[in-house]
């Protein structure tokens, strides 16, 4: 039974800080496998951080070679490449939005980042770049991409570059060499000017990138200014010209929505600041709303709250004001963890539209969102309640508010109402589940779920059947659970979604392993390790490795332990002990000692995709808190107390 792994590759992404050009002896800093690879220098992107603007220019450089020498590779990724090369796509404002209507609605509604849909695009184009060396005569020994002005690259394009280096094949590797001004290391207090805010965004992002696996940085002393002064960049030339004010306003919001969907926060900031002189009234309120969401997602909570409050004070639309109360409440709930202040915001929002929501669909949807926020707070308070009676009362309050919200929008048309119903159905199912009403949770989930359109049906079937399978497992219906999860797995493979495929395999392995279906569990975990290797996902590899070893301790799988030494998340001493235990028959005892067991899977994808989303996670995971788990995120999720050196 072959087990898929991948080798760790140091210095796959090399950043020289403090130089506009390649320093002397730069090749000495490259990994050994890149020493003979040719170098291709990319052009600096145009100012403005246009979403995938830097990648567009990089593709212009490599695609002629690919079309000439690897046409089959271009054909394989034609659908993705068309987003960047088709003239109709390139000139369309907001060419990548909606990625899916639900994702677009979620991104512009919530203060958390949703990266799954954007991750699929980033992963696909990164795979094209990673496969290019070795498939062309020009790059048969690998390829070194030299990137002047790395600080001027937009975030989505940088994510593609980093992921391509992560996915590189050892026999013909892709290596990235970035050139930057001296790194900004000094916090200067709360940023106020455009330049200060842009520098703060860049500093946080590049600092986070520098800490990623495979990234190596070198600080030089060469005087070097940033690639362009941020405060002089006006991006309104990229926005529509003639047309009605409504058309221009819609296009402006769509452009900001696209940037926000890909966490391109610098672009959001530049569009917002550049268009201030062009907008007023409620359109200005909407710009502030989207800008505040970007502030919150990038960690600047004070600016986000101040911007939302200012928008509240200037708006004359009660529905917009209610929505802004909701966003402030969400910020206080999920980032500041001030539940009392958040509840006051939700109550104020409901009061603003109390005489509108019964007869106005848009107000009804907003009122339901506010109730949903209050329900979340009640559930969070129940988690910390000191007495069972208090906990039960808070859970009942959460149910009452969530069901009231669901009833309000049950028959309301439109995508915004649909997204809310989907959100509420998941929340109510979760509430039923954590209060031990599992059968009610499953029947409600099956009855309540819907898809927005026939085109989106499979994408919604996947998480729906996955959650159904997990609920059936909790009910004790093992056969039904395995059938539902197998159906979800089939859909994940059909729509070519490896991120969901890995999660479904983890769920399938857990259900099979804990119900005695050991051969099926072993197959699921083995497939999961293959997908983890495909994704270069260290956390997923750890989960499936732990599950497979747990099964191997209970069934003769006929596997050796050589692959264990390539489980990246485990310390060297733990790997050696596990490999030895697999050989001498003491595996069960060593697994217990190290705290390794099949991980209980969550009902949905995490909103932060490893190896793609370079922003990091919030301090607390609210869902983990609600189910009683440790709310603090941790990079290793399967092993407890595995000491040793890496």
C-alpha positions as CSV (number, residue, x, y, z in Angstrom):
1,X,0.0,0.0,0.0
2,X,2.0,3.1,-1.2
3,X,1.7,6.1,1.0
4,X,2.0,9.5,-0.7
5,X,4.4,12.1,0.8
6,X,6.4,15.1,-0.4
7,X,9.9,16.3,0.4
8,X,10.4,19.5,2.4
9,X,12.0,22.2,0.2
10,X,14.0,25.0,1.8
11,X,14.5,28.4,0.1
12,X,11.9,27.7,-2.6
13,X,10.8,31.3,-2.1
14,X,13.8,33.6,-1.5
15,X,13.3,37.3,-0.7
16,X,16.1,39.9,-0.8
17,X,15.2,42.9,1.3
18,X,17.0,46.1,0.6
19,X,18.0,45.9,-3.1
20,X,16.4,46.9,-6.4
21,X,18.4,44.3,-8.3
22,X,20.0,40.9,-7.9
23,X,23.0,41.1,-5.5
24,X,26.3,39.5,-6.2
25,X,26.4,35.8,-5.4
26,X,22.6,35.5,-5.3
27,X,22.7,32.0,-6.8
28,X,24.6,30.8,-3.7
29,X,21.4,31.4,-1.7
30,X,19.2,29.2,-4.0
31,X,18.3,25.6,-3.0
32,X,20.7,23.0,-4.5
33,X,18.1,21.7,-6.9
34,X,17.7,25.2,-8.5
35,X,21.4,25.8,-9.1
36,X,21.4,25.0,-12.8
37,X,17.9,26.4,-13.6
38,X,17.6,29.3,-16.0
39,X,16.4,32.6,-14.6
40,X,13.5,34.6,-16.0
41,X,13.1,38.2,-14.8
42,X,9.5,39.4,-14.6
43,X,8.4,43.0,-15.2
44,X,7.2,45.1,-12.3
45,X,3.5,45.5,-12.1
46,X,1.7,48.7,-12.8
47,X,0.8,50.7,-9.7
48,X,-2.5,50.2,-8.0
49,X,-2.5,46.6,-6.8
50,X,-5.1,45.5,-9.3
51,X,-6.4,42.0,-8.5
52,X,-4.1,39.6,-10.3
53,X,-2.5,42.5,-12.1
54,X,1.0,41.4,-11.4
55,X,0.1,37.8,-12.3
56,X,-1.3,39.0,-15.7
57,X,2.2,40.5,-16.5
58,X,3.9,37.3,-15.4
59,X,1.7,35.1,-17.6
60,X,2.4,37.4,-20.5
61,X,6.1,36.4,-20.0
62,X,5.7,32.6,-19.7
63,X,2.6,31.8,-21.8
64,X,4.4,32.1,-25.2
65,X,6.9,29.5,-24.1
66,X,4.1,27.3,-22.8
67,X,1.9,27.6,-25.9
68,X,4.9,26.7,-28.1
69,X,6.4,23.9,-26.1
70,X,3.6,22.5,-23.8
71,X,0.3,23.0,-25.6
72,X,-1.2,20.1,-23.7
73,X,-0.5,21.8,-20.4
74,X,-2.1,25.0,-21.6
75,X,-5.2,23.0,-22.7
76,X,-5.3,21.3,-19.3
77,X,-5.6,24.6,-17.6
78,X,-7.5,26.5,-20.3
79,X,-10.5,27.3,-18.2
80,X,-8.5,28.9,-15.5
81,X,-6.0,30.7,-17.9
82,X,-9.0,32.2,-19.8
83,X,-9.7,34.3,-16.7
84,X,-6.3,36.0,-17.3
85,X,-5.8,35.8,-21.0
86,X,-9.2,36.1,-22.8
87,X,-9.7,39.7,-23.9
88,X,-13.3,39.6,-22.9
89,X,-12.4,38.5,-19.4
90,X,-9.5,40.8,-19.1
91,X,-11.5,43.9,-19.9
92,X,-14.5,43.0,-17.9
93,X,-14.6,45.0,-14.6
94,X,-15.0,42.5,-11.8
95,X,-14.0,39.7,-14.1
96,X,-13.7,37.2,-11.2
97,X,-16.9,38.1,-9.3
98,X,-19.1,36.4,-8.4
99,X,-16.9,33.4,-7.8
100,X,-20.1,32.0,-6.5
101,X,-23.0,34.2,-5.5
102,X,-23.0,32.7,-2.0
103,X,-19.3,33.4,-1.6
104,X,-19.6,37.0,-2.8
105,X,-22.5,37.6,-0.5
106,X,-20.7,36.0,2.4
107,X,-17.5,38.1,1.8
108,X,-19.3,41.4,1.7
109,X,-21.5,40.5,4.7
110,X,-19.1,39.0,7.1
111,X,-15.9,40.2,8.9
112,X,-14.3,36.8,8.5
113,X,-12.5,35.8,5.4
114,X,-13.9,33.1,3.1
115,X,-11.1,31.8,0.9
116,X,-12.4,28.5,-0.5
117,X,-13.6,29.8,-3.8
118,X,-10.7,32.1,-4.4
119,X,-8.3,29.3,-3.3
120,X,-9.5,27.1,-6.1
121,X,-8.5,29.7,-8.7
122,X,-5.2,30.4,-7.0
123,X,-4.4,26.7,-6.7
124,X,-5.2,26.0,-10.4
125,X,-3.1,28.8,-11.8
126,X,-0.2,28.0,-9.4
127,X,-0.3,24.4,-10.5
128,X,0.1,25.5,-14.1
129,X,3.2,27.6,-13.2
130,X,4.6,24.7,-11.0
131,X,4.2,22.2,-13.8
132,X,5.7,24.4,-16.5
133,X,9.4,23.5,-15.6
134,X,10.0,20.1,-16.9
135,X,7.3,20.2,-19.5
136,X,9.2,22.6,-21.7
137,X,12.6,22.4,-23.3
138,X,13.4,25.9,-22.2
139,X,12.8,25.1,-18.5
140,X,13.6,21.4,-18.5
141,X,16.1,21.9,-15.6
142,X,13.7,24.0,-13.6
143,X,13.0,27.7,-13.5
144,X,13.9,30.6,-11.3
145,X,11.4,33.5,-11.4
146,X,13.2,36.8,-10.5
147,X,10.6,39.3,-9.2
148,X,11.7,42.9,-9.0
149,X,9.5,45.1,-6.9
150,X,7.9,42.3,-5.0
151,X,6.5,44.9,-2.6
152,X,4.3,46.2,-5.5
153,X,2.7,42.8,-6.2
154,X,-0.9,42.5,-5.2
155,X,-1.8,39.9,-2.6
156,X,-3.6,37.4,-4.9
157,X,-0.7,37.3,-7.3
158,X,1.8,36.8,-4.4
159,X,-0.4,33.9,-3.2
160,X,-0.1,32.3,-6.6
161,X,3.7,32.8,-6.6
162,X,4.1,31.3,-3.1
163,X,1.8,28.4,-3.8
164,X,3.6,27.6,-7.1
165,X,6.9,27.4,-5.2
166,X,5.2,25.2,-2.6
167,X,3.8,22.8,-5.4
168,X,7.1,22.7,-7.3
169,X,8.3,19.2,-8.4
170,X,11.8,18.2,-7.2
171,X,12.9,17.0,-10.7
172,X,12.2,20.3,-12.3
173,X,11.6,22.9,-9.6
174,X,10.2,26.4,-9.7
175,X,12.0,28.8,-7.4
176,X,11.0,32.4,-6.7
177,X,13.5,35.2,-6.0
178,X,11.8,38.4,-4.9
179,X,13.5,41.8,-4.6
180,X,12.2,44.4,-2.1
181,X,13.0,47.7,-0.4
182,X,14.3,47.4,3.2
183,X,11.6,45.7,5.2
184,X,9.4,47.9,7.4
185,X,9.9,46.6,10.9
186,X,8.8,49.6,13.0
187,X,5.2,50.1,14.2
188,X,4.4,53.8,14.1
189,X,1.2,53.8,16.1
190,X,-2.3,53.9,14.6
191,X,-1.9,54.6,10.9
192,X,-3.8,57.7,9.7
193,X,-2.5,58.8,6.3
194,X,-3.0,56.7,3.2
195,X,0.8,56.1,3.0
196,X,0.9,54.9,6.6
197,X,-2.1,52.6,6.2
198,X,-0.6,51.1,3.0
199,X,2.7,50.6,4.7
200,X,1.0,48.9,7.6
201,X,-0.8,46.5,5.3
202,X,2.3,45.7,3.4
203,X,4.4,45.3,6.5
204,X,2.0,42.8,8.1
205,X,1.5,40.8,4.9
206,X,5.2,40.6,3.9
207,X,6.2,39.7,7.5
208,X,3.7,36.9,7.5
209,X,4.9,35.7,4.1
210,X,8.5,35.7,5.4
211,X,7.5,33.2,8.2
212,X,6.0,30.6,5.8
213,X,7.5,27.2,5.1
214,X,10.0,27.3,2.3
215,X,10.5,31.1,2.5
216,X,14.0,32.4,3.2
217,X,14.8,36.1,3.6
218,X,18.1,38.0,3.3
219,X,18.4,41.6,4.5
220,X,20.9,43.8,2.6
221,X,22.0,47.4,3.2
222,X,21.5,48.8,-0.3
223,X,19.5,52.1,-0.2
224,X,16.2,51.4,-2.0
225,X,12.9,53.2,-2.1
226,X,9.5,51.5,-2.4
227,X,8.5,50.7,-6.0
228,X,6.1,53.6,-6.1
229,X,4.6,56.1,-3.6
230,X,1.3,54.8,-2.5
231,X,-0.2,58.1,-1.8
232,X,0.1,59.2,-5.4
233,X,-1.7,56.3,-7.0
234,X,-5.1,57.0,-8.4
235,X,-6.9,53.9,-9.6
236,X,-10.1,55.6,-10.7
237,X,-8.8,55.5,-14.3
238,X,-9.6,51.7,-14.2
239,X,-13.2,52.4,-13.2
240,X,-16.1,52.9,-15.7
241,X,-16.3,56.3,-17.4
242,X,-19.6,57.4,-19.1
243,X,-22.9,56.0,-17.9
244,X,-25.5,56.7,-15.3
245,X,-24.5,57.4,-11.8
246,X,-26.2,54.1,-10.8
247,X,-24.1,52.2,-13.3
248,X,-20.9,53.8,-12.1
249,X,-21.8,53.2,-8.5
250,X,-22.6,49.5,-9.1
251,X,-19.4,49.0,-11.0
252,X,-17.4,50.7,-8.2
253,X,-18.9,48.5,-5.5
254,X,-18.3,45.5,-7.8
255,X,-14.7,46.3,-8.2
256,X,-14.3,46.7,-4.4
257,X,-16.2,43.4,-3.9
258,X,-13.8,41.6,-6.2
259,X,-10.8,42.9,-4.4
260,X,-12.4,42.0,-1.0
261,X,-13.2,38.5,-2.3
262,X,-9.5,37.9,-2.9
263,X,-8.4,39.6,0.3
264,X,-6.7,42.3,-1.8
265,X,-6.9,44.9,0.9
266,X,-4.5,47.4,-0.7
267,X,-6.7,47.5,-3.7
268,X,-9.8,48.1,-1.6
269,X,-8.0,50.9,0.2
270,X,-6.9,52.6,-3.0
271,X,-10.3,52.3,-4.7
272,X,-12.0,53.7,-1.6
273,X,-9.6,56.7,-1.3
274,X,-9.3,57.4,-5.0
275,X,-13.1,57.5,-5.4
276,X,-13.9,59.8,-2.5
277,X,-14.2,62.8,-4.7
278,X,-16.6,61.0,-7.1
279,X,-19.2,59.7,-4.6
280,X,-21.4,61.0,-1.9
281,X,-24.6,60.0,-0.1
282,X,-25.5,56.4,0.3
283,X,-22.8,55.2,-2.2
284,X,-20.2,56.8,0.1
285,X,-21.7,54.8,3.0
286,X,-21.4,51.6,1.0
287,X,-17.8,52.4,0.2
288,X,-17.1,52.9,3.9
289,X,-18.9,49.6,4.7
290,X,-16.7,47.6,2.3
291,X,-13.5,49.4,3.4
292,X,-14.4,48.6,7.0
293,X,-14.8,45.0,6.3
294,X,-11.3,45.0,4.7
295,X,-9.9,46.8,7.8
296,X,-11.4,44.1,10.0
297,X,-10.2,41.3,7.9
298,X,-6.7,42.7,7.8
299,X,-6.6,43.1,11.6
300,X,-7.2,46.9,12.0
301,X,-10.3,46.6,14.3
302,X,-10.2,50.2,15.5
303,X,-10.2,51.7,12.1
304,X,-13.0,49.3,11.0
305,X,-15.2,50.2,14.0
306,X,-14.6,54.0,13.5
307,X,-15.4,53.7,9.8
308,X,-18.6,51.8,10.4
309,X,-19.7,54.3,13.1
310,X,-19.0,57.2,10.8
311,X,-21.0,55.6,8.0
312,X,-23.8,55.0,10.4
313,X,-23.9,58.7,11.3
314,X,-23.9,59.9,7.7
315,X,-26.5,57.4,6.3
316,X,-30.1,58.4,5.9
317,X,-31.3,54.9,4.9
318,X,-32.6,53.1,8.0
319,X,-31.9,49.7,6.4
320,X,-28.3,50.6,5.8
321,X,-28.0,51.9,9.4
322,X,-29.4,48.6,10.7
323,X,-26.9,46.7,8.6
324,X,-24.0,48.8,10.0
325,X,-25.2,48.1,13.5
326,X,-25.1,44.4,12.5
327,X,-21.5,44.7,11.2
328,X,-20.3,46.5,14.4
329,X,-22.0,43.8,16.5
330,X,-20.3,41.1,14.5
331,X,-16.9,42.8,14.9
332,X,-17.5,43.0,18.7
333,X,-18.6,39.4,18.8
334,X,-16.0,37.6,16.7
335,X,-12.9,39.9,17.1
336,X,-13.3,41.9,20.3
337,X,-15.3,39.2,22.1
338,X,-17.4,41.9,23.9
339,X,-20.7,40.2,23.9
340,X,-22.6,42.8,25.9
341,X,-21.6,45.6,23.6
342,X,-22.4,43.5,20.6
343,X,-25.9,42.7,21.9
344,X,-26.5,46.4,22.3
345,X,-25.6,47.0,18.6
346,X,-27.9,44.2,17.4
347,X,-30.8,45.6,19.6
348,X,-30.2,49.2,18.2
349,X,-30.2,47.8,14.6
350,X,-33.6,46.0,15.2
351,X,-35.0,49.2,16.7
352,X,-34.1,51.2,13.6
353,X,-36.2,49.0,11.3
354,X,-38.8,47.8,13.8
355,X,-41.6,49.5,11.8
356,X,-40.3,48.4,8.4
357,X,-39.4,44.8,8.5
358,X,-42.8,43.3,8.3
359,X,-43.7,44.9,5.0
360,X,-40.3,45.6,3.4
361,X,-38.4,42.5,2.1
362,X,-34.9,44.1,2.4
363,X,-35.6,45.3,5.9
364,X,-37.0,41.8,6.8
365,X,-33.7,40.2,5.7
366,X,-31.7,42.7,7.7
367,X,-33.9,42.2,10.8
368,X,-33.3,38.4,10.5
369,X,-29.5,38.9,10.3
370,X,-29.7,40.9,13.5
371,X,-31.7,38.2,15.2
372,X,-29.1,35.7,14.0
373,X,-26.4,37.7,15.6
374,X,-28.3,37.8,18.9
375,X,-28.8,34.0,18.7
376,X,-25.0,33.5,18.3
377,X,-24.4,35.5,21.4
378,X,-26.9,33.5,23.4
379,X,-25.2,30.3,22.3
380,X,-21.8,31.7,23.3
381,X,-23.1,32.7,26.7
382,X,-24.6,29.2,27.2
383,X,-21.1,27.8,26.7
384,X,-19.8,29.6,29.7
385,X,-23.0,29.4,31.8
386,X,-22.3,28.2,35.4
387,X,-25.5,26.2,36.0
388,X,-27.5,23.8,33.8
389,X,-30.7,25.8,34.1
390,X,-29.0,29.0,32.9
391,X,-27.4,27.1,30.0
392,X,-30.7,25.6,29.0
393,X,-32.4,29.0,29.1
394,X,-29.7,30.6,26.9
395,X,-29.9,27.7,24.4
396,X,-33.7,28.1,24.3
397,X,-33.2,31.9,23.7
398,X,-30.8,31.1,20.9
399,X,-33.3,28.7,19.3
400,X,-36.1,31.2,19.6
401,X,-34.2,34.0,17.9
402,X,-32.7,31.8,15.1
403,X,-36.1,30.2,14.3
404,X,-37.8,33.6,14.3
405,X,-35.1,34.8,11.8
406,X,-35.6,31.7,9.7
407,X,-39.4,32.1,9.6
408,X,-39.0,35.8,8.6
409,X,-37.1,34.9,5.4
410,X,-38.5,31.5,4.6
411,X,-40.5,32.8,1.6
412,X,-38.4,35.8,0.7
413,X,-36.9,35.7,-2.8
414,X,-33.4,36.9,-3.8
415,X,-29.8,35.8,-3.2
416,X,-29.3,37.7,0.0
417,X,-32.3,36.0,1.6
418,X,-31.1,32.6,0.2
419,X,-27.7,33.1,1.7
420,X,-29.2,34.0,5.1
421,X,-31.5,30.9,5.0
422,X,-28.5,28.7,4.2
423,X,-26.6,30.3,7.1
424,X,-29.5,30.0,9.5
425,X,-30.1,26.4,8.5
426,X,-26.5,25.5,9.3
427,X,-26.7,27.5,12.6
428,X,-29.9,25.9,13.8
429,X,-28.6,22.4,12.9
430,X,-25.5,23.2,14.9
431,X,-27.6,24.4,17.9
432,X,-29.7,21.2,17.8
433,X,-26.5,19.1,17.6
434,X,-24.7,20.7,20.5
435,X,-27.8,20.3,22.7
436,X,-27.8,16.6,21.9
437,X,-30.9,16.7,19.7
438,X,-29.0,14.9,16.9
439,X,-32.0,13.3,15.1
440,X,-33.9,16.6,15.1
441,X,-30.7,18.3,13.8
442,X,-30.4,15.9,10.9
443,X,-34.1,16.0,9.9
444,X,-34.1,19.8,10.0
445,X,-30.9,20.0,8.0
446,X,-32.4,17.6,5.3
447,X,-35.7,19.5,5.2
448,X,-34.2,23.0,5.2
449,X,-31.4,22.8,2.7
450,X,-31.8,24.3,-0.8
451,X,-29.5,25.4,-3.7
452,X,-29.7,28.8,-5.4
453,X,-29.8,27.4,-8.9
454,X,-29.3,24.2,-11.0
455,X,-25.8,25.3,-11.8
456,X,-24.9,25.5,-8.1
457,X,-26.6,22.3,-7.1
458,X,-23.5,20.0,-6.9
459,X,-21.5,22.6,-5.0
460,X,-24.3,22.7,-2.4
461,X,-24.8,18.9,-2.4
462,X,-21.3,18.4,-1.3
463,X,-21.4,20.1,2.1
464,X,-25.0,19.1,2.6
465,X,-24.3,15.3,2.2
466,X,-21.1,15.6,4.2
467,X,-22.9,17.1,7.2
468,X,-25.8,14.6,6.8
469,X,-23.2,11.8,7.0
470,X,-21.7,13.1,10.2
471,X,-25.1,13.6,11.8
472,X,-26.2,10.1,10.8
473,X,-23.0,8.8,12.4
474,X,-23.9,10.6,15.7
475,X,-27.3,9.0,15.5
476,X,-25.8,5.6,15.2
477,X,-26.7,4.9,11.6
478,X,-23.3,3.8,10.4
479,X,-24.5,2.5,7.0
480,X,-26.4,5.7,6.2
481,X,-23.5,7.8,7.3
482,X,-21.0,5.9,5.1
483,X,-23.4,6.2,2.1
484,X,-23.8,9.9,2.6
485,X,-20.1,10.5,2.9
486,X,-19.4,8.4,-0.2
487,X,-21.8,10.5,-2.1
488,X,-20.1,13.7,-0.9
489,X,-16.8,12.2,-1.9
490,X,-18.0,11.4,-5.4
491,X,-19.3,14.9,-5.9
492,X,-16.0,16.4,-4.6
493,X,-14.1,14.4,-7.1
494,X,-16.5,15.1,-9.9
495,X,-16.3,18.9,-9.5
496,X,-12.5,18.6,-8.9
497,X,-12.5,20.2,-5.5
498,X,-9.4,18.7,-3.6
499,X,-10.0,21.0,-0.6
500,X,-13.4,19.5,0.1
501,X,-12.2,16.0,-1.0
502,X,-9.6,16.0,1.8
503,X,-12.2,17.0,4.4
504,X,-14.7,14.4,3.3
505,X,-12.0,11.7,3.4
506,X,-11.1,12.7,6.9
507,X,-14.8,12.4,7.9
508,X,-15.1,9.1,6.1
509,X,-12.0,7.8,7.8
510,X,-13.2,8.8,11.2
511,X,-16.6,7.3,10.8
512,X,-15.3,4.0,9.4
513,X,-12.5,3.7,12.0
514,X,-14.7,4.3,15.0
515,X,-17.3,1.9,13.8
516,X,-15.1,-1.0,13.1
517,X,-14.9,-0.7,9.3
518,X,-11.1,-0.7,9.4
519,X,-10.3,-1.5,5.8
520,X,-12.6,1.3,4.6
521,X,-11.0,3.6,7.1
522,X,-7.5,2.7,6.0
523,X,-8.4,3.3,2.3
524,X,-9.9,6.7,3.2
525,X,-6.9,7.8,5.2
526,X,-4.5,6.6,2.5
527,X,-6.4,8.6,-0.1
528,X,-6.4,11.5,2.3
529,X,-2.7,11.4,2.5
530,X,-2.5,11.5,-1.3
531,X,-4.7,14.5,-1.4
532,X,-2.8,16.2,1.4
533,X,0.4,15.6,-0.6
534,X,-1.3,17.0,-3.7
535,X,-2.3,20.1,-1.7
536,X,1.0,20.3,0.3
537,X,-1.2,20.6,3.4
538,X,0.9,19.8,6.5
539,X,-2.1,19.9,8.9
540,X,-4.2,17.6,6.7
541,X,-1.2,15.2,6.3
542,X,-1.0,15.0,10.1
543,X,-4.7,14.2,10.5
544,X,-4.7,11.4,7.9
545,X,-1.4,10.0,9.2
546,X,-2.7,9.8,12.7
547,X,-5.9,8.1,11.5
548,X,-4.0,5.6,9.4
549,X,-1.6,4.6,12.2
550,X,-4.6,4.3,14.6
551,X,-6.1,1.8,12.2
552,X,-2.8,0.0,11.7
553,X,-2.6,-0.6,15.4
554,X,-5.8,-2.6,15.1
555,X,-5.5,-4.3,11.7
556,X,-2.7,-5.8,9.7
557,X,-2.4,-3.3,6.8
558,X,0.9,-4.6,5.5
559,X,2.6,-1.2,5.5
560,X,6.1,-0.2,6.5
561,X,7.0,2.9,8.4
562,X,9.3,4.7,6.0
563,X,6.6,7.2,5.1
564,X,6.2,8.3,8.7
565,X,9.6,10.1,8.5
566,X,8.0,12.5,6.0
567,X,5.1,13.6,8.2
568,X,6.1,17.3,8.4
569,X,4.1,18.3,11.5
570,X,5.7,15.7,13.8
571,X,9.0,16.1,15.6
572,X,11.8,13.9,14.6
573,X,11.7,11.9,17.9
574,X,8.0,11.2,17.5
575,X,8.5,10.0,13.9
576,X,11.3,7.7,15.0
577,X,9.2,6.2,17.8
578,X,6.1,5.7,15.6
579,X,8.1,4.0,12.8
580,X,9.8,1.7,15.4
581,X,6.5,1.0,17.1
582,X,4.8,0.0,13.8
583,X,7.6,-2.5,13.2
584,X,7.7,-4.0,16.7
585,X,4.0,-4.2,17.4
586,X,3.8,-1.6,20.1
587,X,2.0,1.0,18.0
588,X,-1.2,1.2,20.1
589,X,0.7,2.1,23.2
590,X,2.9,4.7,21.6
591,X,-0.2,6.3,19.9
592,X,-1.9,6.6,23.3
593,X,1.2,8.1,24.8
594,X,1.5,10.7,22.1
595,X,-2.3,11.4,22.1
596,X,-2.7,10.4,18.4
597,X,-6.2,9.2,17.4
598,X,-8.7,9.7,14.5
599,X,-9.6,13.4,14.6
600,X,-13.3,14.3,15.0
601,X,-14.0,16.2,11.7
602,X,-15.8,19.5,11.6
603,X,-19.0,19.9,9.5
604,X,-17.5,22.3,7.0
605,X,-14.3,23.6,5.5
606,X,-12.2,26.0,7.6
607,X,-12.4,29.6,6.2
608,X,-8.6,29.7,6.0
609,X,-7.0,27.4,3.4
610,X,-3.4,26.4,4.3
611,X,-0.8,27.1,1.7
612,X,-3.2,29.6,0.0
613,X,-4.5,32.1,2.6
614,X,-1.4,33.8,3.9
615,X,-3.2,36.0,6.4
616,X,-3.4,33.7,9.4
617,X,-6.4,32.9,11.6
618,X,-8.2,34.9,14.2
619,X,-7.3,34.5,17.8
620,X,-10.4,32.4,18.6
621,X,-12.4,29.9,16.6
622,X,-16.0,30.5,17.6
623,X,-17.3,27.1,16.4
624,X,-14.7,25.3,18.4
625,X,-15.6,27.4,21.5
626,X,-19.3,26.5,21.1
627,X,-18.7,22.7,21.0
628,X,-16.4,22.9,24.0
629,X,-13.1,22.5,22.3
630,X,-10.0,24.7,22.8
631,X,-10.9,27.9,20.9
632,X,-7.3,28.9,20.4
633,X,-6.1,27.8,16.9
634,X,-3.1,25.5,16.7
635,X,-1.0,24.5,13.8
636,X,-0.9,20.8,14.8
637,X,-4.3,19.3,15.5
638,X,-3.8,15.6,15.9
639,X,-0.9,15.2,18.3
640,X,-0.9,15.9,22.0
641,X,2.3,16.2,24.0
642,X,4.7,15.0,21.3
643,X,7.9,16.4,22.5
644,X,11.2,16.4,20.6
645,X,13.1,18.4,18.1
646,X,12.0,19.1,14.6
